[in-house]
């Protein structure tokens, strides 16, 4: 098997089409920045800003690791490379044999040519039969489109802790394969999973209708954001009254490395758009033209603060216990830590200024390659998991401000790490997915060992999401457009399979306020919302057979969608980022539920 350039593959897949130019302009931008004024440039949101290196004057921390740790990791990496080289040599030898076979087959070509005329008649008959089969396949009953293993009615699930599942199932997977096989025979019989037939294109024929939304607003930005995080505010939970206010933090991908920014923004006066009859389009606003003194009091308002960054930001995550602490992973393979409190206070305090230097907490340079996998533990404060394109995972713990210690590391995947998710309830359990087509569950108390290993998809597994309410359910999205639901009580087969999308899944997330709902973002420029507790009503004659019964809503209009998140304090509220900016929307189905 030829050696894959994982970093190049991930850059093409993860980033926007207009990739930034980093190396060619690095020195030039540095010289330009040194000639600019320093000061409180974070309040400048218009014009060409002064760009600083976010790690300027920040000493890189020295970490002490156990003797031989680096050598062991390098040895494992070298062994993998040697294996791939041997596979490549073997394939080249096989190709040589195939060429000799092709020469012999060429000598027999004349004899085969005499039989072609007779075979053409047979092929015409077979083509007629195949056309009949294809017509029959197009008329597949909708109830066969998505068949699940049993009923996925989440409200009826018996609660179990992930700790019990790991102890009773995961840790014994490698040692008790025979026992697991016996247990599987005692379970309910598995039903064949029939995927949704692709190529219908029904959803692309839909037109925009403002009445389908309780709220829809778009935000244009100078540079698109690959990743963002919603900042929890103090305005309360279960907010249903308009207008809404949303705080968020985004990491940009600019055309030049020095132009990148960590944006801290506050979008306010986001009113309902359900009854906008004058024009059937979403309300739009942008960073450059946003002004708190807007003449129309009904228009949305956006305020933002900027922390300048030296390279494109691949991922942004906020610590659940202290949301003002952010971690970023960038294309230079650095993990940065930021205190957003000064920026948040300046958004809410007119006239207050801050400096980028006051927000910087430190940087980790342990990774040898850039990555996109980053997640804070929701159980243990200051515990962080990171994964890179060269299949390395590190678990970090901070005991003092600015000092990070590696608890353990893993190199169990055979390809780049795409995403990482901590268990919502277990302090030591986390999941990772990879372009090696697998999902793996780890326990940090068991070094360098996989507790559960699932061959999840037939293509790269791009994203995963752990259900925070039903903690033995995990969702995964892959390059082939499919997303699956996994039940860790029986992880050998997916509990549900959905093949509605036709391009790579780029984002997936369970609704924190409804354990049966999930939102999916895809490279086919669709964002879909699904209710997995819905079952098809065979007696309902009004059921549209062009759509799966679990599909609640489809949002279109954005290009190159990268991330989608539910707003945890606004029921049904969704925020998404794409190449053409941000969208803030609430489907009308949420409004109907509130009215009922």
MIVOBA-290643 format. One line per field, with one value per residue (C-alpha): residue in three letters; x, y, z. Coordinates in steps of 0.02 Angstrom, whole numbers, always signed. Layout:
! MIVOBA-290643
type: ALA	... .
u: X	... .
v: Y	... .
w: Z	... .
***
This chain:
! MIVOBA-290643
type: UNK	UNK	UNK	UNK	UNK	UNK	UNK	UNK	UNK	UNK	UNK	UNK	UNK	UNK	UNK	UNK	UNK	UNK	UNK	UNK	UNK	UNK	UNK	UNK	UNK	UNK	UNK	UNK	UNK	UNK	UNK	UNK	UNK	UNK	UNK	UNK	UNK	UNK	UNK	UNK	UNK	UNK	UNK	UNK	UNK	UNK	UNK	UNK	UNK	UNK	UNK	UNK	UNK	UNK	UNK	UNK	UNK	UNK	UNK	UNK	UNK	UNK	UNK	UNK	UNK	UNK	UNK	UNK	UNK	UNK	UNK	UNK	UNK	UNK	UNK	UNK	UNK	UNK	UNK	UNK	UNK	UNK	UNK	UNK	UNK	UNK	UNK	UNK	UNK	UNK	UNK	UNK	UNK	UNK	UNK	UNK	UNK	UNK	UNK	UNK	UNK	UNK	UNK	UNK	UNK	UNK	UNK	UNK	UNK	UNK	UNK	UNK	UNK	UNK	UNK	UNK	UNK	UNK	UNK	UNK	UNK	UNK	UNK	UNK	UNK	UNK	UNK	UNK	UNK	UNK	UNK	UNK	UNK	UNK	UNK	UNK	UNK	UNK	UNK	UNK	UNK	UNK	UNK	UNK	UNK	UNK	UNK	UNK	UNK	UNK	UNK	UNK	UNK	UNK	UNK	UNK	UNK	UNK	UNK	UNK	UNK	UNK	UNK	UNK	UNK	UNK	UNK	UNK	UNK	UNK	UNK	UNK	UNK	UNK	UNK	UNK	UNK	UNK	UNK	UNK	UNK	UNK	UNK	UNK	UNK	UNK	UNK	UNK	UNK	UNK	UNK	UNK	UNK	UNK	UNK	UNK	UNK	UNK	UNK	UNK	UNK	UNK	UNK	UNK	UNK	UNK	UNK	UNK	UNK	UNK	UNK	UNK	UNK	UNK	UNK	UNK	UNK	UNK	UNK	UNK	UNK	UNK	UNK	UNK	UNK	UNK	UNK	UNK	UNK	UNK	UNK	UNK	UNK	UNK	UNK	UNK	UNK	UNK	UNK	UNK	UNK	UNK	UNK	UNK	UNK	UNK	UNK	UNK	UNK	UNK	UNK	UNK	UNK	UNK	UNK	UNK	UNK	UNK	UNK	UNK	UNK	UNK	UNK	UNK	UNK	UNK	UNK	UNK	UNK	UNK	UNK	UNK	UNK	UNK	UNK	UNK	UNK	UNK	UNK	UNK	UNK	UNK	UNK	UNK	UNK	UNK	UNK	UNK	UNK	UNK	UNK	UNK	UNK	UNK	UNK	UNK	UNK	UNK	UNK	UNK	UNK	UNK	UNK	UNK	UNK	UNK	UNK	UNK	UNK	UNK	UNK	UNK	UNK	UNK	UNK	UNK	UNK	UNK	UNK	UNK	UNK	UNK	UNK	UNK	UNK	UNK	UNK	UNK	UNK	UNK	UNK	UNK	UNK	UNK	UNK	UNK	UNK	UNK	UNK	UNK	UNK	UNK	UNK	UNK	UNK	UNK	UNK	UNK	UNK	UNK	UNK	UNK	UNK	UNK	UNK	UNK	UNK	UNK	UNK	UNK	UNK	UNK	UNK	UNK	UNK	UNK	UNK	UNK	UNK	UNK	UNK	UNK	UNK	UNK	UNK	UNK	UNK	UNK	UNK	UNK	UNK	UNK	UNK	UNK	UNK	UNK	UNK	UNK	UNK	UNK	UNK	UNK	UNK	UNK	UNK	UNK	UNK	UNK	UNK	UNK	UNK	UNK	UNK	UNK	UNK	UNK	UNK	UNK	UNK	UNK	UNK	UNK	UNK	UNK	UNK	UNK	UNK	UNK	UNK	UNK	UNK	UNK	UNK	UNK	UNK	UNK	UNK	UNK	UNK	UNK	UNK	UNK	UNK	UNK	UNK	UNK	UNK	UNK	UNK	UNK	UNK	UNK	UNK	UNK	UNK	UNK	UNK	UNK	UNK	UNK	UNK	UNK	UNK	UNK	UNK	UNK	UNK	UNK	UNK	UNK	UNK	UNK	UNK	UNK	UNK	UNK	UNK	UNK	UNK	UNK	UNK	UNK	UNK	UNK	UNK	UNK	UNK	UNK	UNK	UNK	UNK	UNK	UNK	UNK	UNK	UNK	UNK	UNK	UNK	UNK	UNK	UNK	UNK	UNK	UNK	UNK	UNK	UNK	UNK	UNK	UNK	UNK	UNK	UNK	UNK	UNK	UNK	UNK	UNK	UNK	UNK	UNK	UNK	UNK	UNK	UNK	UNK	UNK	UNK	UNK	UNK	UNK	UNK	UNK	UNK	UNK	UNK	UNK	UNK	UNK	UNK	UNK	UNK	UNK	UNK	UNK	UNK	UNK	UNK	UNK	UNK	UNK	UNK	UNK	UNK	UNK	UNK	UNK	UNK	UNK	UNK	UNK	UNK	UNK	UNK	UNK	UNK	UNK	UNK	UNK	UNK	UNK	UNK	UNK	UNK	UNK	UNK	UNK	UNK	UNK	UNK	UNK	UNK	UNK	UNK	UNK	UNK	UNK	UNK	UNK	UNK	UNK	UNK	UNK	UNK	UNK	UNK	UNK	UNK	UNK	UNK	UNK	UNK	UNK	UNK	UNK .
u: +0	+78	+120	-13	+27	-95	-62	-92	-252	-323	-282	-378	-526	-543	-503	-598	-558	-469	-326	-216	-38	+68	+251	+269	+209	+269	+427	+346	+199	+315	+413	+254	+185	+343	+323	+144	+88	+58	-64	-244	-274	-404	-545	-510	-638	-625	-488	-322	-274	-103	-67	+36	+108	-7	+141	+257	+355	+272	+402	+371	+357	+481	+403	+487	+437	+490	+655	+635	+459	+506	+615	+475	+350	+475	+512	+327	+308	+461	+396	+230	+322	+430	+274	+193	+352	+359	+176	+214	+360	+252	+116	+245	+301	+123	+97	+246	+168	+5	+94	+162	-11	-78	+47	-11	-192	-151	-99	-267	-359	-383	-473	-586	-628	-712	-831	-877	-1016	-1103	-1078	-1153	-1319	-1314	-1265	-1414	-1529	-1442	-1454	-1641	-1651	-1541	-1653	-1802	-1704	-1658	-1840	-1886	-1748	-1815	-1983	-1911	-2036	-1995	-2004	-1849	-1754	-1692	-1710	-1645	-1596	-1750	-1843	-1737	-1860	-1737	-1861	-1880	-1695	-1637	-1501	-1332	-1165	-1024	-914	-1022	-1020	-832	-808	-935	-906	-765	-619	-660	-679	-505	-498	-675	-717	-797	-909	-961	-1010	-1119	-1202	-1238	-1333	-1448	-1491	-1637	-1608	-1523	-1621	-1532	-1494	-1548	-1475	-1572	-1562	-1451	-1478	-1656	-1603	-1773	-1706	-1614	-1779	-1848	-1865	-1831	-1984	-1969	-2117	-2012	-1905	-1945	-1784	-1653	-1508	-1344	-1178	-1043	-863	-699	-624	-722	-705	-662	-721	-816	-889	-1044	-1002	-1125	-1198	-1288	-1452	-1539	-1591	-1741	-1753	-1898	-1941	-1872	-1754	-1610	-1429	-1288	-1105	-982	-795	-728	-558	-525	-438	-371	-279	-119	-63	-37	-216	-295	-398	-481	-648	-752	-924	-1094	-1243	-1395	-1570	-1594	-1781	-1910	-1919	-2075	-2191	-2072	-2186	-2095	-1951	-1925	-1745	-1649	-1594	-1410	-1275	-1085	-938	-885	-1054	-1116	-1149	-1230	-1308	-1404	-1540	-1666	-1695	-1760	-1601	-1476	-1322	-1151	-1008	-841	-666	-512	-359	-234	-164	-13	-93	-260	-358	-417	-520	-587	-654	-708	-679	-851	-810	-730	-800	-688	-538	-518	-403	-357	-269	-191	-106	+66	+34	+24	-107	-141	-232	-327	-417	-569	-634	-558	-635	-807	-807	-762	-912	-1029	-940	-939	-770	-675	-516	-403	-243	-206	-64	-186	-278	-131	-102	+25	+60	+99	+218	+219	+131	+237	+94	-59	-226	-412	-454	-476	-592	-603	-662	-834	-798	-617	-571	-418	-405	-383	-368	-280	-250	-151	-136	+5	-108	-43	-160	-106	-202	-153	-184	-145	-105	-43	-77	+17	+94	+32	+78	+53	-46	-32	-18	-86	-34	-167	-244	-161	-207	-246	-354	-510	-608	-605	-750	-743	-877	-1008	-1002	-838	-681	-561	-655	-646	-680	-584	-617	-495	-473	-429	-620	-628	-696	-596	-638	-496	-476	-332	-299	-250	-101	-80	-229	-394	-544	-671	-625	-764	-741	-873	-876	-802	-724	-641	-737	-736	-837	-916	-1037	-1074	-1253	-1250	-1417	-1412	-1228	-1213	-1260	-1131	-1155	-1026	-1015	-907	-834	-964	-1106	-1173	-1197	-1229	-1290	-1193	-1259	-1113	-1219	-1205	-1070	-1034	-1175	-1244	-1413	-1460	-1388	-1434	-1373	-1471	-1318	-1208	-1045	-932	-1012	-918	-1011	-1131	-1203	-1339	-1465	-1420	-1604	-1680	-1589	-1675	-1631	-1469	-1405	-1291	-1185	-1123	-1013	-1166	-1217	-1356	-1389	-1518	-1608	-1666	-1780	-1728	-1878	-1997	-2070	-2160	-2349	-2409	-2588	-2537	-2583	-2506	-2331	-2210	-2117	-1978	-1913	-1861	-1985	-1847	-1796	-1873	-1790	-1666	-1572	-1487	-1399	-1224	-1071	-937	-1018	-886	-967	-1141	-1188	-1348	-1366	-1385	-1486	-1605	-1717	-1700	-1571	-1435	-1276	-1170	-1011	-968	-865	-995	-1012	-1121	-1306	-1415	-1583	-1726	-1837	-2023	-2053	-1981	-2101	-2249	-2198	-2187	-2360	-2436 .
v: +0	+168	+286	+420	+602	+624	+809	+852	+749	+830	+1006	+977	+898	+1010	+1183	+1297	+1296	+1463	+1406	+1536	+1563	+1542	+1514	+1633	+1784	+1745	+1852	+1992	+2006	+1999	+2149	+2244	+2210	+2270	+2441	+2463	+2538	+2413	+2479	+2424	+2362	+2235	+2363	+2395	+2299	+2400	+2425	+2337	+2290	+2269	+2083	+2010	+1839	+1769	+1682	+1832	+1856	+1700	+1577	+1400	+1287	+1150	+982	+839	+667	+495	+440	+350	+412	+511	+369	+244	+351	+383	+196	+155	+286	+220	+42	+96	+185	+31	-78	+39	+42	-150	-155	-32	-138	-294	-204	-148	-330	-385	-249	-319	-492	-418	-336	-506	-580	-438	-482	-663	-606	-499	-655	-732	-575	-636	-791	-690	-569	-711	-738	-555	-553	-697	-617	-451	-533	-609	-443	-355	-481	-458	-268	-282	-386	-262	-116	-209	-238	-54	-3	-120	-47	+130	+74	+17	+35	+181	+71	-18	+145	+155	-3	+3	-129	-125	+36	+187	+268	+358	+402	+218	+180	+118	+231	+150	+230	+224	+157	+0	-20	-4	-127	-255	-243	-136	-193	-375	-359	-419	-558	-629	-630	-802	-747	-592	-698	-806	-652	-584	-743	-714	-536	-489	-543	-409	-332	-298	-112	-47	+125	+269	+261	+404	+515	+574	+757	+799	+918	+1024	+1065	+1153	+1342	+1457	+1494	+1616	+1535	+1377	+1473	+1550	+1649	+1659	+1781	+1775	+1855	+1899	+1897	+1957	+1782	+1619	+1521	+1336	+1317	+1411	+1386	+1459	+1556	+1520	+1685	+1742	+1782	+1623	+1454	+1401	+1573	+1579	+1764	+1870	+1954	+1837	+1872	+1752	+1758	+1654	+1630	+1591	+1551	+1617	+1554	+1706	+1718	+1761	+1681	+1846	+1902	+1764	+1809	+1736	+1828	+1856	+1916	+1964	+1956	+2043	+2096	+1934	+1948	+1829	+1820	+1711	+1854	+1944	+1958	+2098	+1987	+1800	+1803	+1798	+1953	+1985	+2088	+2091	+2131	+2283	+2371	+2319	+2466	+2476	+2644	+2564	+2677	+2534	+2472	+2307	+2261	+2139	+2212	+2132	+2184	+2098	+2098	+2026	+1931	+1918	+1748	+1695	+1550	+1474	+1405	+1226	+1203	+1307	+1234	+1316	+1234	+1181	+1223	+1393	+1448	+1601	+1483	+1434	+1310	+1323	+1204	+1283	+1235	+1262	+1113	+1226	+1215	+1387	+1437	+1600	+1696	+1773	+1863	+2034	+2025	+1971	+2111	+2239	+2182	+2218	+2373	+2524	+2607	+2465	+2414	+2263	+2197	+2032	+2005	+2003	+1856	+1741	+1601	+1491	+1370	+1185	+1131	+944	+890	+851	+885	+996	+922	+949	+840	+941	+923	+974	+849	+899	+805	+846	+1029	+1079	+906	+914	+786	+827	+726	+764	+710	+591	+480	+540	+575	+666	+686	+845	+903	+1074	+1080	+1260	+1409	+1391	+1222	+1069	+889	+740	+608	+480	+466	+347	+294	+159	+228	+192	+358	+539	+580	+670	+703	+672	+669	+644	+543	+661	+569	+472	+568	+443	+384	+464	+417	+456	+433	+423	+415	+232	+205	+163	+231	+185	+203	+232	+238	+350	+232	+98	+165	+125	+7	+18	-30	-37	-43	-18	-27	+107	+156	+106	+280	+410	+444	+633	+679	+601	+664	+587	+600	+698	+629	+448	+419	+251	+328	+401	+470	+468	+547	+489	+541	+444	+551	+422	+448	+312	+292	+175	+94	+43	-93	-184	-95	-225	-160	+17	+51	+160	+205	+358	+387	+543	+651	+624	+711	+707	+741	+888	+911	+815	+856	+793	+920	+956	+994	+844	+678	+611	+756	+775	+905	+859	+973	+912	+964	+951	+1122	+1051	+1057	+929	+902	+727	+658	+478	+439	+456	+296	+285	+283	+154	+222	+401	+428	+603	+535	+598	+447	+556	+589	+478	+495	+548	+698	+853	+999	+1044	+1210	+1266	+1422	+1406	+1347	+1230	+1203	+1164	+1164	+1165	+1186	+1193	+1340	+1259	+1405	+1436	+1285	+1237	+1372	+1324	+1416	+1363	+1421	+1404	+1486	+1624	+1663	+1618	+1576	+1590	+1502	+1419	+1300	+1337	+1162	+1226	+1374	+1259	+1148	+1298	+1361	+1190 .
w: +0	-49	+92	+118	+149	+293	+320	+137	+132	+288	+228	+67	+156	+308	+244	+128	-57	-46	+64	+150	+97	+251	+212	+65	+164	+339	+338	+240	+360	+510	+447	+409	+583	+670	+587	+648	+813	+951	+1086	+1109	+931	+986	+975	+790	+688	+527	+398	+393	+571	+646	+655	+794	+824	+960	+1038	+1030	+1191	+1263	+1319	+1257	+1406	+1437	+1478	+1564	+1502	+1554	+1482	+1317	+1283	+1128	+1065	+1086	+990	+851	+843	+824	+688	+596	+607	+530	+390	+356	+348	+224	+118	+117	+64	-76	-138	-136	-234	-363	-382	-405	-536	-632	-632	-691	-839	-893	-879	-987	-1125	-1125	-1129	-1281	-1377	-1340	-1396	-1575	-1516	-1402	-1544	-1640	-1493	-1471	-1599	-1514	-1343	-1401	-1428	-1255	-1177	-1255	-1175	-1006	-1019	-1041	-882	-787	-836	-764	-602	-589	-610	-468	-357	-383	-313	-145	-4	+110	+265	+197	+174	+352	+456	+633	+759	+867	+912	+948	+1068	+1180	+1316	+1358	+1374	+1543	+1611	+1637	+1677	+1551	+1691	+1702	+1514	+1506	+1649	+1587	+1400	+1336	+1443	+1409	+1221	+1176	+1306	+1294	+1109	+1122	+1265	+1169	+1020	+1132	+1206	+1033	+989	+1138	+1085	+975	+794	+691	+547	+384	+369	+199	+159	+85	-105	-162	-312	-276	-260	-185	-56	-185	-271	-117	-118	+27	+133	+277	+364	+388	+514	+680	+657	+519	+514	+417	+462	+336	+399	+326	+334	+352	+513	+511	+691	+825	+998	+1079	+1237	+1381	+1442	+1599	+1512	+1570	+1501	+1396	+1317	+1194	+1188	+1046	+1014	+1055	+1100	+1059	+1111	+1011	+980	+807	+730	+555	+398	+306	+140	+235	+396	+486	+453	+555	+707	+859	+855	+1012	+956	+1024	+906	+981	+928	+832	+805	+736	+545	+534	+483	+365	+212	+122	+65	+75	+131	+292	+386	+352	+434	+435	+545	+445	+442	+614	+729	+898	+845	+702	+634	+621	+798	+730	+637	+712	+797	+802	+915	+909	+984	+902	+961	+819	+775	+673	+577	+528	+675	+646	+804	+950	+1112	+1276	+1445	+1512	+1692	+1647	+1478	+1476	+1450	+1268	+1182	+998	+881	+726	+564	+640	+758	+911	+1047	+1119	+1279	+1300	+1436	+1350	+1503	+1458	+1284	+1350	+1479	+1346	+1242	+1387	+1453	+1335	+1325	+1406	+1313	+1324	+1246	+1161	+1282	+1428	+1347	+1312	+1436	+1349	+1209	+1187	+1048	+1081	+921	+768	+646	+641	+693	+710	+861	+1022	+1171	+1354	+1483	+1550	+1713	+1758	+1753	+1648	+1567	+1379	+1238	+1074	+916	+758	+578	+619	+727	+896	+1043	+1201	+1364	+1456	+1634	+1706	+1892	+1893	+1783	+1619	+1660	+1566	+1598	+1483	+1577	+1438	+1249	+1118	+944	+921	+761	+595	+515	+558	+709	+649	+810	+998	+1122	+1310	+1397	+1472	+1640	+1654	+1698	+1617	+1462	+1290	+1109	+952	+766	+624	+436	+467	+468	+655	+818	+974	+1158	+1282	+1470	+1525	+1671	+1544	+1444	+1261	+1252	+1159	+1265	+1122	+938	+809	+620	+601	+417	+250	+228	+340	+501	+512	+666	+821	+955	+1125	+1187	+1350	+1412	+1353	+1383	+1295	+1127	+1008	+832	+693	+520	+375	+209	+109	+176	+298	+484	+612	+789	+905	+1063	+1175	+1254	+1086	+986	+852	+741	+727	+805	+656	+486	+382	+204	+157	+124	-28	+22	+176	+344	+421	+586	+697	+869	+984	+1047	+1230	+1266	+1175	+1182	+1025	+909	+812	+688	+543	+433	+265	+119	+6	+78	+186	+372	+425	+591	+637	+772	+803	+912	+764	+692	+526	+543	+418	+431	+394	+212	+212	+239	+106	+40	-30	+145	+291	+435	+554	+447	+528	+442	+305	+299	+138	+77	+148	+51	+118	+289	+422	+594	+668	+852	+953	+1069	+1241	+1313	+1166	+1128	+946	+911	+787	+736	+586	+501	+316	+179	+160	+345	+494	+504	+659	+643	+736	+635	+640	+712	+876	+875	+845	+990	+1107	+1053	+1083 .
***
